[in-house]
Amino acid sequence: MSDRRRVRVDLAGRAYDIEIGPGLIDEAGALIKPLLARPYAAVLADAAVVERHGDRLKAALAAADIRSDMISVRPGE
């Protein structure tokens, strides 16, 4: 049984799904690539999240031939 789950965020006119569970950072490139019009992702995240997970996410995206830029924002922004 998987510990993953999908949560639907229903916003008027722009609903989207969020995947939650272990191992998703390492699979990010493979999961995201089919959704991209071109192989590029700009990642906007809290500076602490980028510090802790940014290199791993960037590597996962690169493994799927996705170029990326990490954009850090101050905590709480």
mmJSON file of the N, C-alpha and C atoms, coordinates in Angstrom:
{"data_MODEL":{"atom_site":{
"group_PDB":["ATOM","ATOM","ATOM","ATOM","ATOM","ATOM","ATOM","ATOM","ATOM","ATOM","ATOM","ATOM","ATOM","ATOM","ATOM","ATOM","ATOM","ATOM","ATOM","ATOM","ATOM","ATOM","ATOM","ATOM","ATOM","ATOM","ATOM","ATOM","ATOM","ATOM","ATOM","ATOM","ATOM","ATOM","ATOM","ATOM","ATOM","ATOM","ATOM","ATOM","ATOM","ATOM","ATOM","ATOM","ATOM","ATOM","ATOM","ATOM","ATOM","ATOM","ATOM","ATOM","ATOM","ATOM","ATOM","ATOM","ATOM","ATOM","ATOM","ATOM","ATOM","ATOM","ATOM","ATOM","ATOM","ATOM","ATOM","ATOM","ATOM","ATOM","ATOM","ATOM","ATOM","ATOM","ATOM","ATOM","ATOM","ATOM","ATOM","ATOM","ATOM","ATOM","ATOM","ATOM","ATOM","ATOM","ATOM","ATOM","ATOM","ATOM","ATOM","ATOM","ATOM","ATOM","ATOM","ATOM","ATOM","ATOM","ATOM","ATOM","ATOM","ATOM","ATOM","ATOM","ATOM","ATOM","ATOM","ATOM","ATOM","ATOM","ATOM","ATOM","ATOM","ATOM","ATOM","ATOM","ATOM","ATOM","ATOM","ATOM","ATOM","ATOM","ATOM","ATOM","ATOM","ATOM","ATOM","ATOM","ATOM","ATOM","ATOM","ATOM","ATOM","ATOM","ATOM","ATOM","ATOM","ATOM","ATOM","ATOM","ATOM","ATOM","ATOM","ATOM","ATOM","ATOM","ATOM","ATOM","ATOM","ATOM","ATOM","ATOM","ATOM","ATOM","ATOM","ATOM","ATOM","ATOM","ATOM","ATOM","ATOM","ATOM","ATOM","ATOM","ATOM","ATOM","ATOM","ATOM","ATOM","ATOM","ATOM","ATOM","ATOM","ATOM","ATOM","ATOM","ATOM","ATOM","ATOM","ATOM","ATOM","ATOM","ATOM","ATOM","ATOM","ATOM","ATOM","ATOM","ATOM","ATOM","ATOM","ATOM","ATOM","ATOM","ATOM","ATOM","ATOM","ATOM","ATOM","ATOM","ATOM","ATOM","ATOM","ATOM","ATOM","ATOM","ATOM","ATOM","ATOM","ATOM","ATOM","ATOM","ATOM","ATOM","ATOM","ATOM","ATOM","ATOM","ATOM","ATOM","ATOM","ATOM","ATOM","ATOM","ATOM","ATOM","ATOM","ATOM","ATOM","ATOM","ATOM"],
"id":[1,2,3,4,5,6,7,8,9,10,11,12,13,14,15,16,17,18,19,20,21,22,23,24,25,26,27,28,29,30,31,32,33,34,35,36,37,38,39,40,41,42,43,44,45,46,47,48,49,50,51,52,53,54,55,56,57,58,59,60,61,62,63,64,65,66,67,68,69,70,71,72,73,74,75,76,77,78,79,80,81,82,83,84,85,86,87,88,89,90,91,92,93,94,95,96,97,98,99,100,101,102,103,104,105,106,107,108,109,110,111,112,113,114,115,116,117,118,119,120,121,122,123,124,125,126,127,128,129,130,131,132,133,134,135,136,137,138,139,140,141,142,143,144,145,146,147,148,149,150,151,152,153,154,155,156,157,158,159,160,161,162,163,164,165,166,167,168,169,170,171,172,173,174,175,176,177,178,179,180,181,182,183,184,185,186,187,188,189,190,191,192,193,194,195,196,197,198,199,200,201,202,203,204,205,206,207,208,209,210,211,212,213,214,215,216,217,218,219,220,221,222,223,224,225,226,227,228,229,230,231],
"type_symbol":["N","C","C","N","C","C","N","C","C","N","C","C","N","C","C","N","C","C","N","C","C","N","C","C","N","C","C","N","C","C","N","C","C","N","C","C","N","C","C","N","C","C","N","C","C","N","C","C","N","C","C","N","C","C","N","C","C","N","C","C","N","C","C","N","C","C","N","C","C","N","C","C","N","C","C","N","C","C","N","C","C","N","C","C","N","C","C","N","C","C","N","C","C","N","C","C","N","C","C","N","C","C","N","C","C","N","C","C","N","C","C","N","C","C","N","C","C","N","C","C","N","C","C","N","C","C","N","C","C","N","C","C","N","C","C","N","C","C","N","C","C","N","C","C","N","C","C","N","C","C","N","C","C","N","C","C","N","C","C","N","C","C","N","C","C","N","C","C","N","C","C","N","C","C","N","C","C","N","C","C","N","C","C","N","C","C","N","C","C","N","C","C","N","C","C","N","C","C","N","C","C","N","C","C","N","C","C","N","C","C","N","C","C","N","C","C","N","C","C","N","C","C","N","C","C","N","C","C","N","C","C"],
"label_atom_id":["N","CA","C","N","CA","C","N","CA","C","N","CA","C","N","CA","C","N","CA","C","N","CA","C","N","CA","C","N","CA","C","N","CA","C","N","CA","C","N","CA","C","N","CA","C","N","CA","C","N","CA","C","N","CA","C","N","CA","C","N","CA","C","N","CA","C","N","CA","C","N","CA","C","N","CA","C","N","CA","C","N","CA","C","N","CA","C","N","CA","C","N","CA","C","N","CA","C","N","CA","C","N","CA","C","N","CA","C","N","CA","C","N","CA","C","N","CA","C","N","CA","C","N","CA","C","N","CA","C","N","CA","C","N","CA","C","N","CA","C","N","CA","C","N","CA","C","N","CA","C","N","CA","C","N","CA","C","N","CA","C","N","CA","C","N","CA","C","N","CA","C","N","CA","C","N","CA","C","N","CA","C","N","CA","C","N","CA","C","N","CA","C","N","CA","C","N","CA","C","N","CA","C","N","CA","C","N","CA","C","N","CA","C","N","CA","C","N","CA","C","N","CA","C","N","CA","C","N","CA","C","N","CA","C","N","CA","C","N","CA","C","N","CA","C","N","CA","C","N","CA","C","N","CA","C","N","CA","C","N","CA","C","N","CA","C","N","CA","C"],
"label_alt_id":[null,null,null,null,null,null,null,null,null,null,null,null,null,null,null,null,null,null,null,null,null,null,null,null,null,null,null,null,null,null,null,null,null,null,null,null,null,null,null,null,null,null,null,null,null,null,null,null,null,null,null,null,null,null,null,null,null,null,null,null,null,null,null,null,null,null,null,null,null,null,null,null,null,null,null,null,null,null,null,null,null,null,null,null,null,null,null,null,null,null,null,null,null,null,null,null,null,null,null,null,null,null,null,null,null,null,null,null,null,null,null,null,null,null,null,null,null,null,null,null,null,null,null,null,null,null,null,null,null,null,null,null,null,null,null,null,null,null,null,null,null,null,null,null,null,null,null,null,null,null,null,null,null,null,null,null,null,null,null,null,null,null,null,null,null,null,null,null,null,null,null,null,null,null,null,null,null,null,null,null,null,null,null,null,null,null,null,null,null,null,null,null,null,null,null,null,null,null,null,null,null,null,null,null,null,null,null,null,null,null,null,null,null,null,null,null,null,null,null,null,null,null,null,null,null,null,null,null,null,null,null],
"label_comp_id":["MET","MET","MET","SER","SER","SER","ASP","ASP","ASP","ARG","ARG","ARG","ARG","ARG","ARG","ARG","ARG","ARG","VAL","VAL","VAL","ARG","ARG","ARG","VAL","VAL","VAL","ASP","ASP","ASP","LEU","LEU","LEU","ALA","ALA","ALA","GLY","GLY","GLY","ARG","ARG","ARG","ALA","ALA","ALA","TYR","TYR","TYR","ASP","ASP","ASP","ILE","ILE","ILE","GLU","GLU","GLU","ILE","ILE","ILE","GLY","GLY","GLY","PRO","PRO","PRO","GLY","GLY","GLY","LEU","LEU","LEU","ILE","ILE","ILE","ASP","ASP","ASP","GLU","GLU","GLU","ALA","ALA","ALA","GLY","GLY","GLY","ALA","ALA","ALA","LEU","LEU","LEU","ILE","ILE","ILE","LYS","LYS","LYS","PRO","PRO","PRO","LEU","LEU","LEU","LEU","LEU","LEU","ALA","ALA","ALA","ARG","ARG","ARG","PRO","PRO","PRO","TYR","TYR","TYR","ALA","ALA","ALA","ALA","ALA","ALA","VAL","VAL","VAL","LEU","LEU","LEU","ALA","ALA","ALA","ASP","ASP","ASP","ALA","ALA","ALA","ALA","ALA","ALA","VAL","VAL","VAL","VAL","VAL","VAL","GLU","GLU","GLU","ARG","ARG","ARG","HIS","HIS","HIS","GLY","GLY","GLY","ASP","ASP","ASP","ARG","ARG","ARG","LEU","LEU","LEU","LYS","LYS","LYS","ALA","ALA","ALA","ALA","ALA","ALA","LEU","LEU","LEU","ALA","ALA","ALA","ALA","ALA","ALA","ALA","ALA","ALA","ASP","ASP","ASP","ILE","ILE","ILE","ARG","ARG","ARG","SER","SER","SER","ASP","ASP","ASP","MET","MET","MET","ILE","ILE","ILE","SER","SER","SER","VAL","VAL","VAL","ARG","ARG","ARG","PRO","PRO","PRO","GLY","GLY","GLY","GLU","GLU","GLU"],
"label_asym_id":["A","A","A","A","A","A","A","A","A","A","A","A","A","A","A","A","A","A","A","A","A","A","A","A","A","A","A","A","A","A","A","A","A","A","A","A","A","A","A","A","A","A","A","A","A","A","A","A","A","A","A","A","A","A","A","A","A","A","A","A","A","A","A","A","A","A","A","A","A","A","A","A","A","A","A","A","A","A","A","A","A","A","A","A","A","A","A","A","A","A","A","A","A","A","A","A","A","A","A","A","A","A","A","A","A","A","A","A","A","A","A","A","A","A","A","A","A","A","A","A","A","A","A","A","A","A","A","A","A","A","A","A","A","A","A","A","A","A","A","A","A","A","A","A","A","A","A","A","A","A","A","A","A","A","A","A","A","A","A","A","A","A","A","A","A","A","A","A","A","A","A","A","A","A","A","A","A","A","A","A","A","A","A","A","A","A","A","A","A","A","A","A","A","A","A","A","A","A","A","A","A","A","A","A","A","A","A","A","A","A","A","A","A","A","A","A","A","A","A","A","A","A","A","A","A","A","A","A","A","A","A"],
"label_entity_id":["1","1","1","1","1","1","1","1","1","1","1","1","1","1","1","1","1","1","1","1","1","1","1","1","1","1","1","1","1","1","1","1","1","1","1","1","1","1","1","1","1","1","1","1","1","1","1","1","1","1","1","1","1","1","1","1","1","1","1","1","1","1","1","1","1","1","1","1","1","1","1","1","1","1","1","1","1","1","1","1","1","1","1","1","1","1","1","1","1","1","1","1","1","1","1","1","1","1","1","1","1","1","1","1","1","1","1","1","1","1","1","1","1","1","1","1","1","1","1","1","1","1","1","1","1","1","1","1","1","1","1","1","1","1","1","1","1","1","1","1","1","1","1","1","1","1","1","1","1","1","1","1","1","1","1","1","1","1","1","1","1","1","1","1","1","1","1","1","1","1","1","1","1","1","1","1","1","1","1","1","1","1","1","1","1","1","1","1","1","1","1","1","1","1","1","1","1","1","1","1","1","1","1","1","1","1","1","1","1","1","1","1","1","1","1","1","1","1","1","1","1","1","1","1","1","1","1","1","1","1","1"],
"label_seq_id":[1,1,1,2,2,2,3,3,3,4,4,4,5,5,5,6,6,6,7,7,7,8,8,8,9,9,9,10,10,10,11,11,11,12,12,12,13,13,13,14,14,14,15,15,15,16,16,16,17,17,17,18,18,18,19,19,19,20,20,20,21,21,21,22,22,22,23,23,23,24,24,24,25,25,25,26,26,26,27,27,27,28,28,28,29,29,29,30,30,30,31,31,31,32,32,32,33,33,33,34,34,34,35,35,35,36,36,36,37,37,37,38,38,38,39,39,39,40,40,40,41,41,41,42,42,42,43,43,43,44,44,44,45,45,45,46,46,46,47,47,47,48,48,48,49,49,49,50,50,50,51,51,51,52,52,52,53,53,53,54,54,54,55,55,55,56,56,56,57,57,57,58,58,58,59,59,59,60,60,60,61,61,61,62,62,62,63,63,63,64,64,64,65,65,65,66,66,66,67,67,67,68,68,68,69,69,69,70,70,70,71,71,71,72,72,72,73,73,73,74,74,74,75,75,75,76,76,76,77,77,77],
"pdbx_PDB_ins_code":[null,null,null,null,null,null,null,null,null,null,null,null,null,null,null,null,null,null,null,null,null,null,null,null,null,null,null,null,null,null,null,null,null,null,null,null,null,null,null,null,null,null,null,null,null,null,null,null,null,null,null,null,null,null,null,null,null,null,null,null,null,null,null,null,null,null,null,null,null,null,null,null,null,null,null,null,null,null,null,null,null,null,null,null,null,null,null,null,null,null,null,null,null,null,null,null,null,null,null,null,null,null,null,null,null,null,null,null,null,null,null,null,null,null,null,null,null,null,null,null,null,null,null,null,null,null,null,null,null,null,null,null,null,null,null,null,null,null,null,null,null,null,null,null,null,null,null,null,null,null,null,null,null,null,null,null,null,null,null,null,null,null,null,null,null,null,null,null,null,null,null,null,null,null,null,null,null,null,null,null,null,null,null,null,null,null,null,null,null,null,null,null,null,null,null,null,null,null,null,null,null,null,null,null,null,null,null,null,null,null,null,null,null,null,null,null,null,null,null,null,null,null,null,null,null,null,null,null,null,null,null],
"Cartn_x":[0.842,0.0,0.878,0.571,1.345,0.937,1.924,1.659,1.367,1.279,1.012,-0.48,-0.776,-2.167,-2.213,-3.312,-3.534,-4.639,-4.366,-5.334,-5.722,-6.992,-7.506,-7.691,-7.118,-7.294,-8.261,-9.454,-10.489,-10.529,-9.975,-10.041,-10.883,-11.667,-12.566,-11.808,-12.078,-11.499,-10.064,-9.439,-8.049,-7.704,-8.451,-8.218,-6.97,-6.321,-5.15,-4.995,-4.181,-3.92,-2.548,-2.42,-1.146,-0.879,0.315,0.731,1.466,1.139,1.765,2.272,3.525,4.036,5.537,6.077,7.533,8.071,9.306,9.989,9.641,8.759,8.313,9.389,10.265,11.322,12.202,12.57,13.453,12.779,11.467,10.71,10.161,10.489,9.888,10.055,11.239,11.464,10.556,10.489,9.642,8.166,7.752,6.346,5.977,6.905,6.623,6.805,7.762,8.104,6.898,5.983,4.842,3.916,4.033,3.162,3.749,5.018,5.706,5.6,5.398,5.405,6.831,7.784,9.208,9.948,11.141,11.846,12.521,11.696,12.215,11.229,11.769,10.929,11.578,10.807,11.237,10.584,11.4,10.902,10.989,9.86,9.776,9.475,10.365,10.173,10.808,10.345,10.92,12.419,13.241,14.692,15.118,14.443,14.792,14.497,13.431,13.083,14.109,14.492,15.505,16.818,17.196,18.442,18.422,17.291,17.193,16.972,16.146,15.734,16.093,16.593,16.822,17.772,18.913,19.884,19.31,18.587,17.982,16.92,16.102,15.071,15.707,16.713,17.393,18.007,18.588,19.163,18.079,16.928,15.833,15.299,15.214,14.76,15.794,17.061,18.128,18.157,17.873,17.856,16.791,15.764,14.702,14.919,16.132,16.472,15.622,15.329,14.583,15.544,15.739,16.525,15.684,16.344,15.568,16.346,15.599,16.133,15.397,16.145,15.578,15.505,14.332,14.122,13.715,14.564,14.292,13.57,12.607,11.942,12.129,12.02,12.157,11.082,11.395,10.384,9.124,7.999,6.724,6.167,6.94,6.475,5.513],
"Cartn_y":[-1.193,0.0,1.245,2.181,3.399,4.418,5.16,6.245,7.543,7.466,8.653,8.901,10.186,10.538,11.81,12.0,13.176,14.002,15.291,16.21,17.233,17.41,18.369,19.718,20.766,22.127,22.798,23.06,23.642,25.157,25.846,27.294,27.664,28.669,29.076,29.266,28.402,28.52,28.047,27.59,27.137,26.072,25.005,23.897,23.119,22.496,21.674,20.592,19.593,18.491,18.652,18.18,18.135,16.68,16.207,14.856,14.951,14.072,14.055,12.645,12.531,11.216,11.113,10.021,9.815,9.568,10.017,9.73,10.622,11.568,12.388,13.335,13.822,14.726,13.999,12.771,12.015,11.645,11.633,11.305,12.546,13.713,14.955,15.147,14.893,15.089,14.23,12.955,12.031,12.389,12.875,13.223,14.543,15.484,16.81,16.911,16.197,16.343,16.256,15.291,15.225,16.446,17.239,18.396,19.679,19.63,20.828,21.019,22.266,22.586,22.602,22.927,22.88,22.398,21.877,21.267,22.282,23.109,24.112,24.291,24.436,24.697,25.76,26.745,27.72,27.294,27.071,26.588,27.729,28.123,29.184,28.534,28.744,28.097,28.909,28.669,29.223,28.903,29.848,29.669,28.422,28.119,26.926,25.649,25.653,24.487,24.317,25.412,25.344,24.829,25.328,24.884,23.386,22.905,21.499,20.554,20.945,20.032,20.482,21.698,22.264,21.467,21.063,20.312,18.977,18.313,17.021,17.194,18.226,18.482,18.856,19.718,20.123,18.911,17.979,16.753,15.873,15.772,14.952,15.546,16.856,17.506,17.321,17.49,17.323,15.897,14.919,13.52,13.282,14.136,14.047,15.076,15.627,16.639,17.899,18.292,19.526,20.537,21.666,22.752,23.417,23.951,24.584,25.702,26.616,27.675,27.621,27.711,27.751,29.209,29.646,31.009,30.949,31.49,31.472,32.734,32.567,33.697,33.586,34.685,34.679,33.806,33.18,32.385,33.206,32.599,33.251,34.045,34.199,34.963,34.142],
"Cartn_z":[0.0,0.0,0.0,-0.847,-0.992,0.074,0.547,1.487,0.754,-0.559,-1.362,-1.472,-1.622,-1.901,-2.718,-3.383,-4.221,-3.565,-3.421,-2.826,-3.885,-4.079,-5.063,-4.385,-4.958,-4.465,-5.43,-4.951,-5.799,-5.627,-6.607,-6.647,-7.856,-7.715,-8.788,-10.099,-11.062,-12.383,-12.526,-11.449,-11.561,-10.524,-10.508,-9.592,-10.016,-9.056,-9.341,-8.28,-8.594,-7.679,-7.043,-5.806,-5.096,-4.745,-5.065,-4.693,-3.356,-2.429,-1.114,-0.851,-0.407,-0.044,-0.143,0.327,0.319,-1.088,-1.327,-2.577,-3.748,-3.561,-4.691,-5.206,-4.344,-4.819,-5.827,-5.519,-6.411,-7.731,-7.769,-8.979,-9.683,-9.153,-9.647,-11.149,-11.668,-13.1,-13.95,-13.616,-14.38,-14.258,-13.09,-12.889,-13.573,-13.581,-14.105,-15.616,-16.16,-17.583,-18.527,-18.349,-19.283,-19.216,-18.165,-17.993,-18.57,-18.965,-19.427,-20.94,-21.353,-22.787,-23.316,-22.452,-22.794,-21.552,-21.692,-20.56,-19.634,-18.976,-18.052,-16.907,-15.693,-14.529,-13.66,-13.265,-12.275,-10.965,-9.948,-8.665,-7.66,-7.117,-6.128,-4.788,-3.811,-2.513,-1.402,-0.205,1.006,1.049,1.469,1.491,2.261,3.354,4.136,3.363,2.586,1.765,0.649,0.011,-1.048,-0.473,0.701,1.323,1.627,2.109,2.512,1.337,0.359,-0.702,-2.119,-2.283,-3.608,-4.483,-3.944,-4.75,-5.21,-4.327,-4.675,-5.758,-5.632,-6.643,-7.97,-7.935,-9.17,-9.869,-9.099,-9.672,-10.29,-9.628,-10.16,-11.462,-11.523,-12.751,-13.862,-13.535,-14.532,-15.076,-14.23,-14.675,-15.74,-15.746,-16.759,-17.868,-17.95,-18.957,-18.856,-17.624,-17.377,-16.756,-17.442,-16.866,-15.784,-14.759,-13.7,-13.034,-12.459,-11.618,-10.29,-9.194,-7.857,-7.421,-7.027,-6.576,-5.102,-4.243,-2.797,-2.379,-1.487,-0.862,0.65,1.325,2.778,3.4,4.54,5.241,5.506,5.25,5.489,4.32,3.268,2.104,1.287],
"occupancy":[1.0,1.0,1.0,1.0,1.0,1.0,1.0,1.0,1.0,1.0,1.0,1.0,1.0,1.0,1.0,1.0,1.0,1.0,1.0,1.0,1.0,1.0,1.0,1.0,1.0,1.0,1.0,1.0,1.0,1.0,1.0,1.0,1.0,1.0,1.0,1.0,1.0,1.0,1.0,1.0,1.0,1.0,1.0,1.0,1.0,1.0,1.0,1.0,1.0,1.0,1.0,1.0,1.0,1.0,1.0,1.0,1.0,1.0,1.0,1.0,1.0,1.0,1.0,1.0,1.0,1.0,1.0,1.0,1.0,1.0,1.0,1.0,1.0,1.0,1.0,1.0,1.0,1.0,1.0,1.0,1.0,1.0,1.0,1.0,1.0,1.0,1.0,1.0,1.0,1.0,1.0,1.0,1.0,1.0,1.0,1.0,1.0,1.0,1.0,1.0,1.0,1.0,1.0,1.0,1.0,1.0,1.0,1.0,1.0,1.0,1.0,1.0,1.0,1.0,1.0,1.0,1.0,1.0,1.0,1.0,1.0,1.0,1.0,1.0,1.0,1.0,1.0,1.0,1.0,1.0,1.0,1.0,1.0,1.0,1.0,1.0,1.0,1.0,1.0,1.0,1.0,1.0,1.0,1.0,1.0,1.0,1.0,1.0,1.0,1.0,1.0,1.0,1.0,1.0,1.0,1.0,1.0,1.0,1.0,1.0,1.0,1.0,1.0,1.0,1.0,1.0,1.0,1.0,1.0,1.0,1.0,1.0,1.0,1.0,1.0,1.0,1.0,1.0,1.0,1.0,1.0,1.0,1.0,1.0,1.0,1.0,1.0,1.0,1.0,1.0,1.0,1.0,1.0,1.0,1.0,1.0,1.0,1.0,1.0,1.0,1.0,1.0,1.0,1.0,1.0,1.0,1.0,1.0,1.0,1.0,1.0,1.0,1.0,1.0,1.0,1.0,1.0,1.0,1.0,1.0,1.0,1.0,1.0,1.0,1.0,1.0,1.0,1.0,1.0,1.0,1.0],
"B_iso_or_equiv":[0.0,0.0,0.0,0.0,0.0,0.0,0.0,0.0,0.0,0.0,0.0,0.0,0.0,0.0,0.0,0.0,0.0,0.0,0.0,0.0,0.0,0.0,0.0,0.0,0.0,0.0,0.0,0.0,0.0,0.0,0.0,0.0,0.0,0.0,0.0,0.0,0.0,0.0,0.0,0.0,0.0,0.0,0.0,0.0,0.0,0.0,0.0,0.0,0.0,0.0,0.0,0.0,0.0,0.0,0.0,0.0,0.0,0.0,0.0,0.0,0.0,0.0,0.0,0.0,0.0,0.0,0.0,0.0,0.0,0.0,0.0,0.0,0.0,0.0,0.0,0.0,0.0,0.0,0.0,0.0,0.0,0.0,0.0,0.0,0.0,0.0,0.0,0.0,0.0,0.0,0.0,0.0,0.0,0.0,0.0,0.0,0.0,0.0,0.0,0.0,0.0,0.0,0.0,0.0,0.0,0.0,0.0,0.0,0.0,0.0,0.0,0.0,0.0,0.0,0.0,0.0,0.0,0.0,0.0,0.0,0.0,0.0,0.0,0.0,0.0,0.0,0.0,0.0,0.0,0.0,0.0,0.0,0.0,0.0,0.0,0.0,0.0,0.0,0.0,0.0,0.0,0.0,0.0,0.0,0.0,0.0,0.0,0.0,0.0,0.0,0.0,0.0,0.0,0.0,0.0,0.0,0.0,0.0,0.0,0.0,0.0,0.0,0.0,0.0,0.0,0.0,0.0,0.0,0.0,0.0,0.0,0.0,0.0,0.0,0.0,0.0,0.0,0.0,0.0,0.0,0.0,0.0,0.0,0.0,0.0,0.0,0.0,0.0,0.0,0.0,0.0,0.0,0.0,0.0,0.0,0.0,0.0,0.0,0.0,0.0,0.0,0.0,0.0,0.0,0.0,0.0,0.0,0.0,0.0,0.0,0.0,0.0,0.0,0.0,0.0,0.0,0.0,0.0,0.0,0.0,0.0,0.0,0.0,0.0,0.0,0.0,0.0,0.0,0.0,0.0,0.0],
"pdbx_formal_charge":[null,null,null,null,null,null,null,null,null,null,null,null,null,null,null,null,null,null,null,null,null,null,null,null,null,null,null,null,null,null,null,null,null,null,null,null,null,null,null,null,null,null,null,null,null,null,null,null,null,null,null,null,null,null,null,null,null,null,null,null,null,null,null,null,null,null,null,null,null,null,null,null,null,null,null,null,null,null,null,null,null,null,null,null,null,null,null,null,null,null,null,null,null,null,null,null,null,null,null,null,null,null,null,null,null,null,null,null,null,null,null,null,null,null,null,null,null,null,null,null,null,null,null,null,null,null,null,null,null,null,null,null,null,null,null,null,null,null,null,null,null,null,null,null,null,null,null,null,null,null,null,null,null,null,null,null,null,null,null,null,null,null,null,null,null,null,null,null,null,null,null,null,null,null,null,null,null,null,null,null,null,null,null,null,null,null,null,null,null,null,null,null,null,null,null,null,null,null,null,null,null,null,null,null,null,null,null,null,null,null,null,null,null,null,null,null,null,null,null,null,null,null,null,null,null,null,null,null,null,null,null],
"auth_seq_id":[1,1,1,2,2,2,3,3,3,4,4,4,5,5,5,6,6,6,7,7,7,8,8,8,9,9,9,10,10,10,11,11,11,12,12,12,13,13,13,14,14,14,15,15,15,16,16,16,17,17,17,18,18,18,19,19,19,20,20,20,21,21,21,22,22,22,23,23,23,24,24,24,25,25,25,26,26,26,27,27,27,28,28,28,29,29,29,30,30,30,31,31,31,32,32,32,33,33,33,34,34,34,35,35,35,36,36,36,37,37,37,38,38,38,39,39,39,40,40,40,41,41,41,42,42,42,43,43,43,44,44,44,45,45,45,46,46,46,47,47,47,48,48,48,49,49,49,50,50,50,51,51,51,52,52,52,53,53,53,54,54,54,55,55,55,56,56,56,57,57,57,58,58,58,59,59,59,60,60,60,61,61,61,62,62,62,63,63,63,64,64,64,65,65,65,66,66,66,67,67,67,68,68,68,69,69,69,70,70,70,71,71,71,72,72,72,73,73,73,74,74,74,75,75,75,76,76,76,77,77,77],
"auth_comp_id":["MET","MET","MET","SER","SER","SER","ASP","ASP","ASP","ARG","ARG","ARG","ARG","ARG","ARG","ARG","ARG","ARG","VAL","VAL","VAL","ARG","ARG","ARG","VAL","VAL","VAL","ASP","ASP","ASP","LEU","LEU","LEU","ALA","ALA","ALA","GLY","GLY","GLY","ARG","ARG","ARG","ALA","ALA","ALA","TYR","TYR","TYR","ASP","ASP","ASP","ILE","ILE","ILE","GLU","GLU","GLU","ILE","ILE","ILE","GLY","GLY","GLY","PRO","PRO","PRO","GLY","GLY","GLY","LEU","LEU","LEU","ILE","ILE","ILE","ASP","ASP","ASP","GLU","GLU","GLU","ALA","ALA","ALA","GLY","GLY","GLY","ALA","ALA","ALA","LEU","LEU","LEU","ILE","ILE","ILE","LYS","LYS","LYS","PRO","PRO","PRO","LEU","LEU","LEU","LEU","LEU","LEU","ALA","ALA","ALA","ARG","ARG","ARG","PRO","PRO","PRO","TYR","TYR","TYR","ALA","ALA","ALA","ALA","ALA","ALA","VAL","VAL","VAL","LEU","LEU","LEU","ALA","ALA","ALA","ASP","ASP","ASP","ALA","ALA","ALA","ALA","ALA","ALA","VAL","VAL","VAL","VAL","VAL","VAL","GLU","GLU","GLU","ARG","ARG","ARG","HIS","HIS","HIS","GLY","GLY","GLY","ASP","ASP","ASP","ARG","ARG","ARG","LEU","LEU","LEU","LYS","LYS","LYS","ALA","ALA","ALA","ALA","ALA","ALA","LEU","LEU","LEU","ALA","ALA","ALA","ALA","ALA","ALA","ALA","ALA","ALA","ASP","ASP","ASP","ILE","ILE","ILE","ARG","ARG","ARG","SER","SER","SER","ASP","ASP","ASP","MET","MET","MET","ILE","ILE","ILE","SER","SER","SER","VAL","VAL","VAL","ARG","ARG","ARG","PRO","PRO","PRO","GLY","GLY","GLY","GLU","GLU","GLU"],
"auth_asym_id":["A","A","A","A","A","A","A","A","A","A","A","A","A","A","A","A","A","A","A","A","A","A","A","A","A","A","A","A","A","A","A","A","A","A","A","A","A","A","A","A","A","A","A","A","A","A","A","A","A","A","A","A","A","A","A","A","A","A","A","A","A","A","A","A","A","A","A","A","A","A","A","A","A","A","A","A","A","A","A","A","A","A","A","A","A","A","A","A","A","A","A","A","A","A","A","A","A","A","A","A","A","A","A","A","A","A","A","A","A","A","A","A","A","A","A","A","A","A","A","A","A","A","A","A","A","A","A","A","A","A","A","A","A","A","A","A","A","A","A","A","A","A","A","A","A","A","A","A","A","A","A","A","A","A","A","A","A","A","A","A","A","A","A","A","A","A","A","A","A","A","A","A","A","A","A","A","A","A","A","A","A","A","A","A","A","A","A","A","A","A","A","A","A","A","A","A","A","A","A","A","A","A","A","A","A","A","A","A","A","A","A","A","A","A","A","A","A","A","A","A","A","A","A","A","A","A","A","A","A","A","A"],
"auth_atom_id":["N","CA","C","N","CA","C","N","CA","C","N","CA","C","N","CA","C","N","CA","C","N","CA","C","N","CA","C","N","CA","C","N","CA","C","N","CA","C","N","CA","C","N","CA","C","N","CA","C","N","CA","C","N","CA","C","N","CA","C","N","CA","C","N","CA","C","N","CA","C","N","CA","C","N","CA","C","N","CA","C","N","CA","C","N","CA","C","N","CA","C","N","CA","C","N","CA","C","N","CA","C","N","CA","C","N","CA","C","N","CA","C","N","CA","C","N","CA","C","N","CA","C","N","CA","C","N","CA","C","N","CA","C","N","CA","C","N","CA","C","N","CA","C","N","CA","C","N","CA","C","N","CA","C","N","CA","C","N","CA","C","N","CA","C","N","CA","C","N","CA","C","N","CA","C","N","CA","C","N","CA","C","N","CA","C","N","CA","C","N","CA","C","N","CA","C","N","CA","C","N","CA","C","N","CA","C","N","CA","C","N","CA","C","N","CA","C","N","CA","C","N","CA","C","N","CA","C","N","CA","C","N","CA","C","N","CA","C","N","CA","C","N","CA","C","N","CA","C","N","CA","C","N","CA","C","N","CA","C","N","CA","C","N","CA","C","N","CA","C"],
"pdbx_PDB_model_num":[1,1,1,1,1,1,1,1,1,1,1,1,1,1,1,1,1,1,1,1,1,1,1,1,1,1,1,1,1,1,1,1,1,1,1,1,1,1,1,1,1,1,1,1,1,1,1,1,1,1,1,1,1,1,1,1,1,1,1,1,1,1,1,1,1,1,1,1,1,1,1,1,1,1,1,1,1,1,1,1,1,1,1,1,1,1,1,1,1,1,1,1,1,1,1,1,1,1,1,1,1,1,1,1,1,1,1,1,1,1,1,1,1,1,1,1,1,1,1,1,1,1,1,1,1,1,1,1,1,1,1,1,1,1,1,1,1,1,1,1,1,1,1,1,1,1,1,1,1,1,1,1,1,1,1,1,1,1,1,1,1,1,1,1,1,1,1,1,1,1,1,1,1,1,1,1,1,1,1,1,1,1,1,1,1,1,1,1,1,1,1,1,1,1,1,1,1,1,1,1,1,1,1,1,1,1,1,1,1,1,1,1,1,1,1,1,1,1,1,1,1,1,1,1,1,1,1,1,1,1,1]
}}}
